[in-house]
Structure formats: C-alpha cells, structure tokens
Amino acid sequence: MPEAPIPAKVEAAPKAGPPVVLASAKATVGAIPAQVFEALTDPAQLGAWWAQDVRVDAQMSGVYEGTLPSGRVEGTITWIEGPRKFSFEWPIVVEGASVVTSVVYELSPKGPQTVVHVSHRSPKPVPGHWNAVWSTAIESLKAYLEAPRTDSTTIDSP
C-alpha cells in the first residue's frame, strides 16, 4: 500500500495590521443630522459643495462618485444608516496598484446642530495631504449648510 503523501508546510499569511488613519476631521455644523445626511447623499447638494459630475446611488453597494480638482473619486457605498452614519470605499492608485481606502462620516446631534466626524482609513499608508482634504470638505459642507437660503416663493421687500 502506498504511503500517504506528506502535506506541504503551509506558510501562514502575513497578518494585516490595524488600518492606517489617513485623516480624521471634525466640525460642528448649524444643521440637524437629517439635513447633513441629505447633503452627503443627494447628488444635487453634493454638486453644490463637494464635487462636479456627481453620481450617487444612495444604497448599500451604490456608487458614490464625483470629480474633484485632484481627480475623480469613484467609490462604493459600504454603509448607509441615515441620518447617523455613511461610509464608502474609495480605491486609490498608489505606485500602479489600487489601495482600497474607506471614508466614514458619523453624525451626532448637538441640539439644533450636528457634530460631523469624517475618518479616512487605509490598509497601508497612502501619500497625500488627507487631513487637509477632509478638513476642507467638512468646512465646505458647513459653509453650504449654514449659508442663508433664499425662498423662491417669497418676494423681497423693496
């Protein structure tokens, strides 16, 4: 009877370490969480404060895309729990390979305001000024939501 083959030694796959925090930014916005959430997920509103040529399918695995001055963001929604949390994966090309990063917006009510916290994580370091990118994005969101609105149904007094 032939002997059973000796199993090859299996090398353990290297364990991935904890994700790298590329950025973490926070701001208090003068709007309730539902308004902030809508500004994050409605294509028309995103086009007003974040990017051009916006495409959003606001559901799990939906697209989340826009063109920024630095290039096109082509993400996939990974979590959508309105009006508290929204996240998407954003593949970024680094040295010819794609690194799938994740962006998470967390919204917390604070009276008539909302604390917006955005974090950007990656399985490995990705070159870039990510804190500046996300601080600018949150400030733009804040400016958009806090801008005085004109109601087209009212007539201004002379």
N, C-alpha and C positions, 0 to 999 in steps of 0.2 A: 504494500500500500504506500503511495507516495506521501511524503511529508507535507504538511500544511505550509504554505508559504509564510515566511516571516514578514509581519507587517512592517512597512517602512516607517521610520520615525517621522512623526508629523511635527513640523515646526509650528509653534504657537504663533498666531498672527500677532503682530505688534499691537498693543492696546493703544487706542486713541486716547489722548489726554483730554482734559476738560476743554470746552470750547474757548477760543480766544475772544475776549471782548474787544471788538474793534472800536466801538463807540458806545457811549451812554450819555444821553442828554435829557433834560427835564425842564419843563416850564409850566407855569400856571396860566391858563387861558380863560378869558372872560366869556365863556360859553358853557352850557351844560353838556354832559357827556354825549347825549344823543346828537347834538349839533356837531360836536367834534368828530364823532364816529362817521357821520354823514359826509363831512368834509374830507375824511380819509378814504371813503369808499365810493363816492359819487363822482363819475368821470368829469362832469361839468365843473364841479367845485375843485377837483384836483387840478384841472387845467387852469383854474384861476390862481392857484397859489403854489403849485409844485412843479409841473412839467407841461410840455407840449405833446400833442399827439397821444393823448391818454386813452388807454383801453383798460376797462375793468369789468370783470365778471365776478361780482361780489358774492361768491360762494366758495366752499371748500374746493380746492384744485382749480379754481378760476384764475384767469390771467390778471396780472397787475403790472401794467406797463406804462411807461412814459419816457419822453426824451428830455434829458437834462442837458445843460451846456457841456457837461463832461462826457455825455454819451447816453445810450439807450439803456434803461432799466427794463429787463424782461423777467418778471418774477411770476411765481405761482403761489396763490393763497394757500396757507397751511393751517390757519386758524382764524375763525371769524365768529365772534361772540359779542354781538352788539348789545349795548354800547360800551362794553368794558375792555375787550381785547381784540387785536387784529394783528396777524403776522403773515409774512410771505417769505419764500425762499428767493434769493437773488444770486444766480450764478455769476461769478466774476472771473474773467480770464486773467490768469497770472502765469507768466512765463510759458504761454502756449497751452496751459491746461485750465480747465474750469474748476473753480473752487465754489462750492455751493454754500453761500452765507445765509443767515437768517436775520430778518428785521422784525422786531416785535414792538408794537405800540400798546401800552397799557394806560387806560383812562380811569382816573379815580375822582369821584365827585368831591368838591370842596365848596359847599354852599351853592351859590349860583355859578361857580367856576368849575374848571376841571384841571386836575394835575395830569399832564401828558408826559409820560416817560417812554422814550424810544431807546431800544438797545439793538446793537448790530453785532452779531457773533459769527465766528468762522471756526472751522476745524483747525485752521492754521493761520499764522499772520498773513495779512494781505496789505501790501503797500498802499498808502493813501492817507489823506487827512480826514479820517472818518468822523472824528468829533466835530470838526468844522462843518462837514457835510450835514450832519444831523442837527447840530445846533442851528444852522442856517435854515434847515427845513422846518424845525419847530417854530422858529421866530417868524418865518413866512406864514405858517399855519395860524399862529397867534395874531399876526397883523391882519390876515384875511378875515378871521372870525370876529375880531374886535373893531373892524372898520365900520364907520357909520353907514347904515343902509338907507337907501332911498326907496320909498314905496311908490311904485309907478301908479298906484291908484289914488294917490293924494296929489293935490295941486299946491305948489308952493305959494305962499302969500307974497304979494308984491312988497 
